């Protein structure tokens, strides 16, 4: 089972700031994310991240980004998740 489709929200919650407005777009990881053709990546590699049992898979973009961070910073699975939760980049 693939990831759930991302819902586009037209209404903006007064008390929720979008992540794109919080991060510095000049940060190396934000610039890298802009360079990647995510739809093509999801089409080519999405099947690798599908779930066959249990809950639906996480988005391909998220999984690829976490694998990239794990590799670049030589992190364990636990460390990359901890870093992802604490750091918006």
N, C-alpha and C positions, 0 to 999 in steps of 0.2 A: 504494500500500500504506500503510495507516494505521500508527500506532505500536503497538508491542507492548503488550498489557494489563499493567498494574502488578500485580505479584505481592504479595499480602498475606503477610507473614511472621509466624507466631505465635511462633516462638522468637526470643528476644533474644540477640544475640551479646554476650558479656561485654565484649569489647574494642571494640565499636562503639557510640558514643553517637548516638542519633537526633538529627537536625538540630533538630527541634522543641524538644529539651531544651537546645540550645546557644544559640539566638537569643533575644533579648528580644522577647517578644510585643507589647510596646508600641511597637516600632519602626514607623515610618510604612509601610514596605513590607510588614511582617508584618500590620499591621492592614488594609491594602488587600487583601491576599491573602484575608483572612477575609471581606471584603465581597463578593467576586466569586463569582457562581454558576458555578463551573468546569464542572460537567456540562452546563449549558445553553450555556455558551460553546463547549465542545467540540462539542456537537451542531450549533450554528449555524455555526461557523467551522472545524471540524475538516477539512473537505474541502479547504480552502485550503492546508493544511499536509501533504497526503498526498504520498507519493513515488511516482512512476510507474516509476522505474528504480532499480537499486542497492539500497542498504540501506534498511531500514524507516524511516519517518518518526519524528522525535522527537515526544514528547507535545505536544499542542496547548497545554497550560498552559505548558510551558517556552518554546515559540516565542512565545506571546503575551507572556509576561513579559520575554523578551529584547527583543522589539520595543518594549515599553513603556519599558524602561530606555534603549534606544537613542534613542528620541524625547525622553524627559524630560531626559536628560543630554547630548543632542547628541553621541553617540558614533559612531565608525565601527564597522563589523562587528568588526574585530579588537579594538578597545578594549572593546566590550561583552562579548565572550567572555573577554578577559583579566580584566575586572572580575568577571564571573560566577564564574570559577574561584577567584578570591582572596577574594570576599566572600559569605558565606552569605545575606545579605539580598537 
